[in-house]
Amino acid sequence: MTAANNRTVVEGVQKMTPSEAFVETCVANGVTEMFGIMGSAFMDAMDIFAPAGIRLIPVVHEQGAAHMADGYARVSGRHGVVIGQNGPGISNCVTAIAAAYWAHSPVVMITPETGTMGMGLGGFQEANQLPMFQEFTKYQGHVCNPKRMAEFTARCFDRAISEMGPTQLNIPRDYFYGEVQCEIPKPMRVERGSGGENSLQAATELLATAKFPVILAGGGVVMGDAVEECRQLAERLGAPVVTGYLRNDAFPAKHPLWAGPLGYQGSKAAMKLIAQADVVIALGSRMGPFGTLPQHGMDYWPKNAKIIQVEADHTNLGLVKKISVGIHGDAKAVARELGRRLQGQTLACDATKAARADTIATEKAAWEKELDEWTHERDPYSLDMIEEAKGERTPTGGKYLHPRQVLRELEKAMPPRVMVSTDIGNINSVANSYLRFDEPRSFFAPMSFGNCGYALPTIIGAKCAAPDRPAIAYAGDGAWGMSMVEIMTAVRHDIPVTAVVFHNRQWGAEKKNQVDFYNRRFVAGELESESFAAIASAMGAESIVVDQIEDVGPALQKAIDLQMNHGKTCVIEVMCTRELGDPFRRDALSKPVRFLEKYKDFV
């Protein structure tokens, strides 16, 4: 036998049940936690989870389980595993697996299926389970014979890591039973290289002549543990480092070359700097369309810059932006190799390194000053919202607070090594301007899938993987309503986290579209509700209501103390104004056109 995470793994061909083969293969891949809801479909395997050293963490809803597996994987770099009952149980996971797909998370989705003798008969909880996950998985393994249980299980774990995304292991429920002779496969991990000689040489030549190089650090820098190599390359070039959309943790914010994120509600400093680039190194980034859209009134993407794109997935090379050089390789290995090739060379950018450093510092300082002073929206269409907010009092007698002021105060109060997850929505998107991190695997968002209900369960999974780190979730009241029941999971299973709920009583992102495109005709956007703090208390958590700006920082500090020193989950309900930020989907909307007479007034 061999040891895997201080547990023994059987070796050689042995007699066992398919359930044992499944569980032992999980052990061989280092699985210590699974997230899901127990069910009869996999009960035989579940019966031996505990003696195998696997903890099944029961959730309230399976979508939450898959988000937890995503958060667990994104923090640890290891597999996140989710399991559920066949049919309605696993179908609840589709949304969260899609989010994991766009985050490139190595999540393994275990989907027990209707028994083979009942397939096609329309039996209880029967569903065709492979097609529903087909679009959002890198590999689907279907156990077609009990003797192949270990083989398919191992392949799903291997492919989740090698393909950087979710995989599905589909198991007919009767295939957990019986007797098989099999050997537990050893995990197989693929080494990634630094790319081809021709592309590396072409990139080196471009960088040697660049006068204003900029590095775009994407998710591949985080997943490939390439932050240090990215730093060394940036320092050699004197290049500002901008981060990809919702990849704020891809470069340390304390570094003088850090400029902040691109994309929706990103950093103006980052946008103004990349606009000056003559060469952009997109390191581990696909340069997705939503992450490079015009923002803050700036069409900042450089039109004439040469682009060097580094991607572990060759199908992303040149997919979104026209590139000059495409390097199919690992972000860490490529950054190291480019740095080696540039060492000792005289570069065109060397002569302007000091001036460029001044430019970076100036743009960053201007952006920080603007953030400090940004206490009202400048969009005239939302002035009616501002006037409405004036003089309003919260149910507790305090004030409704401006979201940007709240976000700035939360930023100031962030503890060291913090992990933050954000949901989708107007205030959460604005938070992109204020979230800064000094180490990777610290920031989690639903990426391009943009689903609600993401933040809380994801941070619970992250906390499971890194219990020594503070864990905070941001959610608006709309998204919070979809996932707040997982507070019970955190309380029941001693996984203490902190949640900040921005209570502004509306679907803010969509309401902003109604302001800008539909002449303030508000339909279905209001979210008047009871106290979320009181609901959290009823679920067994601590709770704090904040309606004074000076209380924001102390509230977060108290919640983190409860989490880290007392093992308590805490929900902070922040009473916010209804002021709205920049429209979320300006790229997808246009002014309405009406032809029928009865709709002519609706333009």
NUNU-758767 format. One record per residue (C-alpha): z negated, y, x negated; residue number from 0. Coordinates in pm, whole numbers, plus 32768, in hexadecimal, padded with zeros to 4 digits. Layout:
<recs>
    up  north  east  seq
     Z      Y     X  NUM
...
</recs>
This chain:
<recs>
    up  north  east  seq
  8000   8000  8000    0
  8038   816A  7F99    1
  7F76   82A3  7FF4    2
  8003   83BA  80CE    3
  7F12   84DE  80FE    4
  7DEF   83FA  80A2    5
  7E62   82F3  8199    6
  7EFD   81A4  8147    7
  8064   8152  819D    8
  80D0   7FE9  81B9    9
  81D6   7F70  80BF   10
  82D5   7E5C  80CC   11
  835D   7D9A  81F3   12
  8246   7D45  82E6   13
  8214   7CCE  8449   14
  81A8   7DE4  8535   15
  81E3   7E74  868F   16
  82E4   7F88  86BC   17
  81C1   8071  8711   18
  8129   8023  85BF   19
  8279   805B  8515   20
  8297   81AE  85BE   21
  8135   821A  8565   22
  8148   819B  83FE   23
  828C   8259  83C6   24
  81E2   8395  8444   25
  80C5   8354  834E   26
  81BF   8323  8233   27
  8245   847C  8282   28
  80EF   851D  8270   29
  80BB   8555  83E5   30
  7F52   85AC  8435   31
  7F82   8670  8579   32
  8060   864E  86AB   33
  8071   8739  87D4   34
  80B5   86C8  8936   35
  8031   8639  8A7A   36
  7FD6   84CD  8A88   37
  80A6   83EA  8B63   38
  80E3   8280  8BBB   39
  8234   8284  8B0B   40
  819A   827B  89AE   41
  8039   8206  89F5   42
  8051   80CE  891D   43
  80A0   81A0  87E9   44
  7FA3   82AB  884B   45
  7E94   81A2  8851   46
  7EAA   8183  86D5   47
  7EDA   82F2  8679   48
  7D69   8322  8624   49
  7D41   81FA  8536   50
  7E83   826B  848D   51
  7DEB   83C3  844E   52
  7EC3   8477  854E   53
  7E25   8573  863A   54
  7ED7   85A4  8786   55
  7E8C   8706  87FD   56
  7EAF   8711  8979   57
  7F45   8852  8A00   58
  7F5B   88F0  8B58   59
  80D8   88F4  8B66   60
  81DA   8841  8A92   61
  8298   8981  8A3F   62
  8157   89F1  8995   63
  814A   88A7  88D7   64
  82A3   88D7  8841   65
  8255   8A40  87E4   66
  8118   89C4  8739   67
  81E3   88C8  8675   68
  82CE   89E4  8612   69
  81B0   8AC0  8599   70
  8114   899C  84DF   71
  825D   8955  842B   72
  82A4   8AC1  83D8   73
  8152   8AF2  8330   74
  8136   89A5  827D   75
  82A0   895F  8222   76
  825E   87FF  82A2   77
  82C6   8759  83E5   78
  8241   87D1  8530   79
  8239   86B4  862B   80
  823E   86C9  87A7   81
  8233   85AA  88A0   82
  822D   858F  8A1B   83
  8261   84B9  8B4C   84
  83C6   8453  8B9A   85
  848D   852A  8C8F   86
  83CD   8660  8D00   87
  82E2   865D  8BD5   88
  83E3   8673  8AC4   89
  84D5   874A  8B90   90
  83C7   8856  8B8E   91
  83F9   886D  8A15   92
  8567   88D7  8A14   93
  8524   8A4E  89FC   94
  8431   8A2A  88DC   95
  8512   893A  881C   96
  8628   8A3B  883C   97
  8542   8B41  87A3   98
  84EF   8A51  8687   99
  8663   8A15  8651  100
  86A8   8B87  8616  101
  8576   8B9E  8535  102
  85F2   8A74  8465  103
  84A6   89C0  849B  104
  848A   884E  843D  105
  8402   87E3  8590  106
  841B   8676  85F8  107
  842E   864F  8771  108
  83BF   84F5  87E7  109
  8459   84AA  893B  110
  83F2   835E  89D6  111
  84F3   82F8  8ADA  112
  850E   8229  8C13  113
  8503   80B4  8BCA  114
  864D   8009  8B80  115
  8640   7F28  8CB3  116
  8626   8053  8D9C  117
  8725   813E  8D03  118
  882B   81B8  8DF7  119
  8764   8150  8F29  120
  86CA   82A3  8F70  121
  856C   822C  8F2D  122
  842F   82F9  8F0F  123
  844C   8415  8E0F  124
  85A0   839A  8D99  125
  867F   8494  8CE4  126
  879F   8492  8BEE  127
  86D3   851E  8AD2  128
  87C4   853D  89B0  129
  88B6   863D  8A49  130
  87A1   8730  8AA5  131
  8742   875C  8935  132
  889B   8731  889E  133
  88E0   88A4  8867  134
  8791   88E6  87C0  135
  8762   87C5  86D2  136
  87F1   8779  857B  137
  87E2   8602  85B4  138
  8797   8519  86D8  139
  871A   83BC  8694  140
  871F   82C7  87B4  141
  8661   8184  877C  142
  8760   8088  87F6  143
  8694   7F55  8792  144
  851C   7F2E  8752  145
  8568   7E9C  85FB  146
  85F7   7FEE  8594  147
  84C6   80BC  85FA  148
  8457   8110  8496  149
  85BB   8156  8427  150
  8605   8258  8535  151
  84AC   82F4  851D  152
  84D1   8323  83A6  153
  862E   83B3  83CB  154
  85B6   84B9  84C3  155
  84A8   8529  83D0  156
  859A   852E  82AB  157
  86A7   85EF  8365  158
  85B6   86F3  83EC  159
  856B   8759  8285  160
  86C8   872F  81F3  161
  8775   87DD  8316  162
  8664   88E5  8341  163
  863A   88C4  84B6  164
  85B9   87F4  85D8  165
  8613   8688  8608  166
  85E1   85A6  8733  167
  8560   8442  872F  168
  85B5   83A0  887D  169
  84FE   8258  88C5  170
  8523   8180  89FE  171
  83BF   814B  8A6E  172
  83D6   7FCF  8A6F  173
  843C   7FD4  88FE  174
  82DA   8026  8890  175
  827A   7EBF  88E1  176
  82C6   7D6E  8846  177
  82CD   7CEA  86E3  178
  83AF   7D50  85C3  179
  83D7   7D0F  8451  180
  8416   7E55  8399  181
  83CD   7F2C  826C  182
  8350   8091  828A  183
  8454   8173  81E1  184
  83DF   8265  80D7  185
  8427   83D4  8124  186
  856E   8450  8090  187
  8588   85BA  8023  188
  86CB   865C  7FB1  189
  86CA   873F  7E82  190
  8797   887A  7EAA  191
  8849   891D  7D88  192
  88AA   8A79  7D19  193
  8A12   8A73  7D93  194
  8B62   8A47  7CF0  195
  8BC2   8AD4  7B9D  196
  8CE4   8BA5  7C20  197
  8C1A   8C4F  7D31  198
  8AF5   8C90  7C47  199
  8BD9   8D2D  7B44  200
  8C83   8E07  7C4A  201
  8B30   8E7A  7CCC  202
  8AB7   8EC8  7B6D  203
  8BEA   8F9B  7B27  204
  8BBE   905C  7C6C  205
  8A50   90A1  7C22  206
  8AA1   9111  7AC0  207
  8B7E   9228  7B47  208
  8AA6   9288  7C74  209
  8A1A   93EA  7C6F  210
  893D   93CB  7DA3  211
  88ED   925B  7DE3  212
  8814   91FD  7F0E  213
  8775   90AB  7F56  214
  875F   9033  80BE  215
  864A   8F2D  80C1  216
  866D   8E3D  81E6  217
  85BD   8D0F  826F  218
  8642   8C36  8155  219
  8563   8CF5  8063  220
  8431   8C93  812E  221
  8496   8B2C  8177  222
  850C   8AF5  8014  223
  83CC   8B83  7F79  224
  84AB   8C7A  7EC1  225
  83E2   8DBC  7EDD  226
  8386   8DC0  7D6A  227
  84EC   8D83  7CFC  228
  8563   8E90  7DED  229
  8464   8F80  7D57  230
  84D7   8F39  7BF4  231
  8643   8F6D  7C51  232
  85F2   90B1  7D09  233
  8530   9138  7BDF  234
  8649   90E0  7AEF  235
  8740   91A2  7BC6  236
  8652   92B2  7C3A  237
  86D3   925B  7D94  238
  8623   92B4  7ED6  239
  85D1   9180  7FA6  240
  8609   9191  811C  241
  85A7   906B  81F2  242
  8668   8FC5  8309  243
  861A   8FF5  8479  244
  84BF   8F68  84C3  245
  84A2   8EF1  835A  246
  83A0   8FF9  82F9  247
  82E7   8EFE  821C  248
  8413   8EB5  8139  249
  839F   8FB1  8033  250
  8245   9042  7FE5  251
  8213   9191  8091  252
  8135   9210  7F77  253
  8257   91FA  7E7F  254
  82FD   934B  7E31  255
  8459   92B4  7E69  256
  8402   923D  7FCA  257
  84B1   9311  80D1  258
  846A   925D  821A  259
  8532   91A0  8320  260
  868D   91DC  83AA  261
  86F0   91AA  8513  262
  8654   920D  865B  263
  852E   92FD  862D  264
  853E   92C7  84B7  265
  8501   93B4  8394  266
  85CF   94F2  8378  267
  858C   94E7  8203  268
  862A   938F  81EB  269
  8756   93FF  82B6  270
  8790   953E  81EF  271
  8777   947F  80A8  272
  8863   9364  8101  273
  895A   9467  8181  274
  897B   94DE  8016  275
  89BD   9383  7F88  276
  8AFB   9330  7ECD  277
  8A8B   91C4  7EA6  278
  89A6   9107  7F96  279
  890D   8FB9  7F39  280
  88BD   8F06  8080  281
  87C3   8E0B  7FFA  282
  8786   8CF5  80F6  283
  8809   8DC4  821A  284
  8923   8D89  8310  285
  8927   8F00  8360  286
  8915   8EB6  84D3  287
  89B2   8FAE  85C5  288
  886E   901A  866D  289
  87CC   9057  851B  290
  88DB   9143  84A0  291
  891B   9210  85DB  292
  8910   938D  85CC  293
  87AE   9407  8603  294
  86F5   9554  8616  295
  8849   95F5  864D  296
  88C9   9572  84FF  297
  89F1   948E  84C5  298
  895D   9438  8375  299
  8A16   92FF  8307  300
  8AE3   9361  81D1  301
  8C54   9352  8224  302
  8CDB   9336  80C2  303
  8BCB   9276  800F  304
  8C19   912D  7F66  305
  8B40   901A  7FF9  306
  8ABA   8EED  7F3E  307
  8A33   8DF4  803A  308
  894C   8CD9  7FCF  309
  8920   8BC6  80D6  310
  88A0   8A62  80D1  311
  8977   8A24  8207  312
  8ADE   8A50  8197  313
  8B55   8A81  82FF  314
  8AA1   8BD2  8304  315
  8B64   8C5C  81DD  316
  8C3A   8D7B  825B  317
  8BEA   8D1F  83C3  318
  8B73   8E75  8437  319
  8BD4   8F6C  8326  320
  8CFE   8F71  823F  321
  8C83   8F0A  80E7  322
  8D07   8F2E  7F86  323
  8C4E   8E04  7EF2  324
  8BB2   8CDE  7FA6  325
  8AB5   8C05  7EED  326
  8A5A   8ABB  7F8B  327
  8903   8A7E  7EFB  328
  878C   8A98  7F10  329
  8705   8BFD  7F19  330
  85FF   8BB3  7E0F  331
  86ED   8B05  7D21  332
  8801   8C07  7D4E  333
  871C   8D32  7D1A  334
  8690   8C92  7BE0  335
  87EB   8C43  7B58  336
  8874   8D9E  7BA0  337
  8746   8E37  7AF5  338
  877F   8D58  79C7  339
  88ED   8DBD  79AF  340
  889C   8F2F  79CC  341
  8789   8F23  78C8  342
  87F0   8FD2  7789  343
  8925   906F  7827  344
  8959   91E4  7842  345
  8990   9229  79B3  346
  8A2E   9358  7A55  347
  88F8   9384  7B2D  348
  8811   939A  79FE  349
  886B   9505  79C0  350
  8804   956C  7B21  351
  86D3   948C  7B49  352
  85D6   95AA  7B34  353
  8699   9686  7C25  354
  86BB   9563  7D15  355
  8543   9524  7D08  356
  850C   9691  7D69  357
  8600   966D  7E8A  358
  854D   9534  7F06  359
  83F8   95DD  7EF4  360
  8479   9716  7FA4  361
  8517   9657  80C5  362
  83E2   9580  80F2  363
  82FB   96AE  80F2  364
  83D3   975F  81F4  365
  83CF   962D  82D6  366
  8255   9606  82B8  367
  8226   9774  8312  368
  8307   974B  8440  369
  8244   961A  84B2  370
  80FD   96D9  848D  371
  8181   97F3  8568  372
  823F   971E  8664  373
  8157   9742  878C  374
  8256   977F  889B  375
  83AF   96FC  88E7  376
  84C8   97EF  88A3  377
  85B0   9763  89A8  378
  85CE   9869  8ABD  379
  8616   975C  8BBF  380
  84B3   96DD  8BA1  381
  840B   9832  8BCA  382
  83BB   97D8  8D31  383
  82F7   96B1  8CA7  384
  8235   9796  8BBF  385
  81E3   9887  8CD8  386
  8174   9764  8DAF  387
  8088   96F3  8C9E  388
  7FE2   9847  8C72  389
  7E90   9853  8D13  390
  7E90   96E4  8D71  391
  7D47   9630  8D48  392
  7D1C   94BD  8D0D  393
  7C4F   93EA  8E00  394
  7B2A   940C  8D0C  395
  7B47   9585  8CFE  396
  7BF3   959D  8BAB  397
  7D51   960D  8B50  398
  7E9A   9556  8B46  399
  7EFA   954D  89D7  400
  804A   958E  8933  401
  80D3   9441  88B0  402
  813D   94CB  875D  403
  7FE6   9560  871D  404
  7F4B   9410  8775  405
  8037   9355  868E  406
  7FEA   9441  856E  407
  7E73   9412  859C  408
  7E9C   9299  85AD  409
  7F68   92A4  846C  410
  7E52   9363  83B9  411
  7D4E   9264  8428  412
  7E0F   912C  83C1  413
  7D3E   903F  82E8  414
  7DBF   8FA8  81A2  415
  7EA0   8E75  81BC  416
  7ED1   8EAE  832F  417
  7FCD   8DE8  83FD  418
  806B   8E99  8527  419
  814A   8E15  863A  420
  81FD   8EFC  872A  421
  8291   8EB7  887D  422
  83CF   8F4E  8903  423
  83C8   909B  89B9  424
  83C8   9212  898B  425
  8278   9250  88DE  426
  828E   9110  8813  427
  83E1   9178  8794  428
  835D   92CF  8734  429
  8253   9213  866C  430
  836C   91B0  857E  431
  8346   930B  84E5  432
  81D4   92DA  849C  433
  81A5   9171  842A  434
  8191   914A  82B0  435
  812D   9019  81E8  436
  80E6   8FC9  807E  437
  8125   8E55  8089  438
  822C   8D7A  8130  439
  81F5   8C99  825E  440
  8130   8DAD  8307  441
  8212   8E30  841E  442
  829A   8D6B  8544  443
  837E   8DDD  865B  444
  8473   8D31  8748  445
  8598   8DAE  8677  446
  86EE   8DC1  871C  447
  868C   8CE6  8841  448
  859C   8DF4  88B8  449
  84D1   8D2D  89B3  450
  8391   8DA2  8A57  451
  824D   8CDD  8A3C  452
  8277   8CA0  88C7  453
  8163   8D58  880E  454
  801C   8CB8  887D  455
  8075   8B46  885D  456
  812F   8B85  8717  457
  8000   8C2B  8678  458
  7F24   8B0B  86EF  459
  800A   8A1B  8635  460
  8007   8AFD  8503  461
  7E8B   8B06  8508  462
  7E84   8988  850E  463
  7F51   8982  83D1  464
  7E92   8A9B  8323  465
  7D2F   8AA9  83B0  466
  7CBC   8B86  8290  467
  7DA7   8CA3  82F1  468
  7D71   8DA7  8405  469
  7E61   8D6C  8526  470
  7ED0   8E78  861C  471
  7FC5   8E6D  873F  472
  806A   8FA1  87D9  473
  80E6   8F87  8940  474
  8148   9071  8A59  475
  80BB   9030  8BB0  476
  81FD   8F8F  8C2D  477
  8219   8E93  8B12  478
  80A0   8E60  8B13  479
  80AF   8DE3  8C78  480
  8190   8CC6  8C08  481
  80AB   8C3F  8AFB  482
  7F47   8CBD  8B27  483
  7ED5   8B6C  8BAD  484
  7EE3   8AEB  8A47  485
  7DA5   8BB3  8A0A  486
  7D03   8A7E  8AA2  487
  7DA5   89A9  8992  488
  7D16   8A8C  8883  489
  7BBC   8A83  8920  490
  7BB7   8910  8975  491
  7C23   889F  881D  492
  7B72   899E  8741  493
  7CAA   8A4D  86C1  494
  7C31   8BB6  86B7  495
  7D3C   8CC5  86CC  496
  7D52   8E33  872E  497
  7E46   8EB2  8834  498
  7EA2   901F  8871  499
  7F31   9057  89CD  500
  7FE8   919F  8A06  501
  7FAA   91E0  8B75  502
  80A8   92E2  8BEC  503
  80E2   924E  8D45  504
  825B   921F  8D25  505
  837C   915F  8C91  506
  83B3   9276  8B97  507
  84F2   9208  8AE7  508
  85B0   91D1  8C2A  509
  851E   9305  8CCC  510
  85A9   93D2  8BAA  511
  8702   9349  8BFD  512
  86D2   93BE  8D63  513
  8678   9518  8CDD  514
  87A6   9533  8BF9  515
  88B3   947D  8CBD  516
  884D   9471  8E2C  517
  87CE   95D1  8E75  518
  8661   9564  8E83  519
  8696   9478  8FA7  520
  8570   9392  8F60  521
  858B   9232  8FE9  522
  8492   9119  8FA5  523
  83FF   91C2  8E72  524
  8299   9205  8EDC  525
  817D   9125  8E6A  526
  803D   91A3  8F05  527
  7F34   909D  8EC0  528
  7DC4   9058  8E9E  529
  7D07   9077  8D58  530
  7D8E   8F8D  8C4F  531
  7C46   8FB0  8B95  532
  7B8C   8F28  8CC5  533
  7C83   8E08  8CE3  534
  7C4F   8DB7  8B72  535
  7AD6   8DB5  8BA2  536
  7AFE   8CC7  8CC6  537
  7BBC   8BDB  8BDD  538
  7A9B   8BDD  8AE6  539
  7B15   8CE1  89EC  540
  7A75   8E23  897A  541
  7B1E   8F5D  89F9  542
  7B31   90D3  89B1  543
  7BD4   91E9  8A7D  544
  7C55   9311  89B0  545
  7CAC   945F  8A50  546
  7C44   9552  893C  547
  7D1E   9571  8805  548
  7BF2   957E  871C  549
  7B88   9427  879E  550
  7CCA   936F  8742  551
  7C79   9326  85D5  552
  7B0B   92CA  8610  553
  7B72   91E2  872D  554
  7C60   9124  864B  555
  7B5A   9111  8538  556
  7A59   9089  862C  557
  7B50   8F86  86B1  558
  7BA6   8F13  8550  559
  7A34   8EF3  84FF  560
  7A06   8E1E  8636  561
  7B2E   8D48  85CD  562
  7AE1   8D18  845C  563
  7964   8D15  845A  564
  7909   8C8F  85B1  565
  7A32   8BB6  8612  566
  7A76   8C81  874D  567
  7BC0   8CD1  87F7  568
  7BD4   8E3A  886C  569
  7CCA   8EF4  894C  570
  7CEC   906D  891B  571
  7D82   9115  8A4C  572
  7E16   9268  89ED  573
  7E5E   9352  8B0D  574
  7FAD   93F4  8AB7  575
  8082   9506  8B4C  576
  81CE   94B3  8BEC  577
  8293   9572  8AE7  578
  83C5   94B1  8A73  579
  8468   9481  8921  580
  85D4   9461  88C3  581
  86A2   9386  89AF  582
  8692   921A  8950  583
  87F6   91B5  89AA  584
  88C8   92EC  8976  585
  89CB   9200  88E2  586
  89EB   9139  8A25  587
  89E8   9243  8B36  588
  8AC7   935B  8BB0  589
  8ABC   9458  8CC9  590
  8B00   93B4  8E1A  591
  8C4D   93CE  8ECF  592
  8C59   939C  904B  593
  8D8B   9370  9129  594
  8D03   9311  9280  595
  8CAE   943E  9359  596
  8B4C   93D1  93AD  597
  8AF3   93C1  9238  598
  8B94   950E  91D1  599
  8A3F   95BA  91B5  600
  89C6   94B3  90BD  601
  8A67   953E  8F82  602
</recs>
